[in-house]
C-alpha cells in the first residue's frame, strides 16, 4: 500500500463512523463544496448543501450503519479513486424493520493544498430497496 492510499482508507472509515454516530458536521467536512453524488434511480445530488439537507432529513427518523470493503485505491497526483463494496443498513429510530442495500461505490477524491483529501464525486451503485 502506498503512503497516499492510507489517508483515503482512513477518510472512508471516518465517513462510516461519523454517519453511524449521526455526526453530520464531520461527514460534511470530508467532501468538497461542489461534490456530486450519483445514486441509482434518482437524480444527481449536487453540492454539499443538498447532501446535508438529505442526510439531516434521513437522520431525523433513521439510523444509518454502513460498512465498506475497499477493493481498490489508486492515486495519481492530486486525484484518487476508490472502489468499495458497500453495505448500508437504514433502521427507523421508532423501531421495526429496516432496509439493507449492498453494491459497489466508486468515489473520486482530490488532494487539497494542505495535503488532506476530500470527496469530490461519488457513484453509489446500490440498487433501491
C-alpha positions in Angstrom: 0.0 0.0 0.0 1.4 3.4 -0.9 1.6 6.2 1.6 -1.0 8.1 -0.4 -3.5 5.2 -0.1 -3.8 5.1 3.7 -5.4 8.6 4.0 -8.1 7.6 1.5 -8.8 4.5 3.5 -8.9 6.5 6.7 -11.4 9.0 5.2 -13.7 6.2 4.2 -13.6 4.7 7.7 -14.2 8.1 9.3 -17.2 8.6 7.0 -18.7 5.3 8.2 -18.1 6.1 11.8 -19.4 9.6 11.6 -22.6 8.6 9.7 -23.4 5.9 12.3 -22.9 8.5 15.1 -25.1 11.0 13.3 -22.2 13.4 13.1 -23.3 15.4 10.1 -20.6 18.1 10.5 -17.8 15.5 10.3 -19.3 13.9 7.2 -19.7 17.3 5.6 -16.0 18.1 6.3 -15.0 15.1 4.2 -16.4 16.4 1.0 -15.9 19.4 -1.3 -18.4 22.2 -1.6 -19.2 21.2 -5.2 -19.4 17.4 -4.5 -21.7 15.4 -6.8 -23.4 12.1 -5.8 -24.8 9.8 -8.4 -27.4 7.5 -6.9 -29.2 4.6 -8.7 -32.7 5.6 -9.7 -32.5 9.2 -8.5 -31.3 12.5 -9.9 -27.7 13.5 -9.0 -27.2 15.2 -5.6 -25.2 18.3 -6.5 -23.4 20.2 -3.8 -22.6 19.8 -0.1 -25.7 21.7 1.0 -28.0 19.4 -1.0 -26.3 16.4 0.5 -26.6 17.9 4.0 -30.3 18.5 3.6 -30.9 14.9 2.6 -28.7 13.4 5.3 -30.2 15.5 8.1 -33.7 14.5 6.9 -32.9 10.8 6.9 -31.1 11.0 10.3 -34.1 12.8 11.9 -36.0 9.5 11.7 -33.5 6.8 11.0 -30.1 5.4 11.9 -27.6 4.6 9.2 -25.0 1.9 9.6 -22.6 1.2 6.8 -19.6 -0.9 6.1 -17.2 -0.8 3.1 -14.8 -3.4 1.8 -12.4 -1.3 -0.2 -11.4 -3.3 -3.3 -9.1 -0.8 -4.9 -7.5 2.6 -4.3 -5.5 4.3 -7.0 -3.7 7.7 -6.5 -2.4 9.8 -9.4 -1.1 13.2 -8.5 -3.8 15.2 -6.8 -6.7 12.8 -7.7 -7.6 9.4 -6.4 -10.3 6.9 -6.9 -11.6 4.2 -4.6 -13.9 1.2 -5.5 -15.8 -0.1 -2.5 -18.2 -2.9 -1.9 -20.7 -1.1 0.3 -23.4 -2.3 2.6 -25.8 0.3 4.1 -28.5 -0.5 6.7 -31.1 2.1 7.4 -33.2 1.5 10.6 -36.1 3.6 11.8 -35.5 5.2 15.2 -39.0 4.3 16.2 -38.2 0.6 15.9 -39.2 -2.0 13.5 -37.5 -3.4 10.5 -35.0 -1.6 8.5 -33.7 -2.0 5.0 -30.3 -3.1 3.7 -28.7 -2.2 0.4 -25.4 -3.6 -0.9 -23.4 -3.0 -4.0 -20.5 -1.1 -5.5 -19.5 2.5 -5.0 -16.9 4.4 -6.9 -15.5 7.5 -5.2 -13.2 10.2 -6.5 -11.1 12.3 -4.2 -9.0 15.4 -4.6 -5.9 16.3 -2.6 -6.2 19.8 -1.0 -3.3 22.3 -0.7 -2.8 21.2 2.9 -2.3 17.5 1.8 -5.7 16.3 3.0 -8.2 14.6 0.7 -11.9 15.5 0.1 -14.6 13.5 -1.7 -15.5 15.3 -5.0 -17.6 12.7 -6.9 -19.3 9.6 -5.8 -21.2 7.0 -7.8 -23.2 4.9 -5.4 -24.5 1.9 -7.4 -26.6 0.3 -4.7 -30.0 -0.7 -6.0 -33.0 0.9 -4.4 -34.6 -1.3 -1.7 
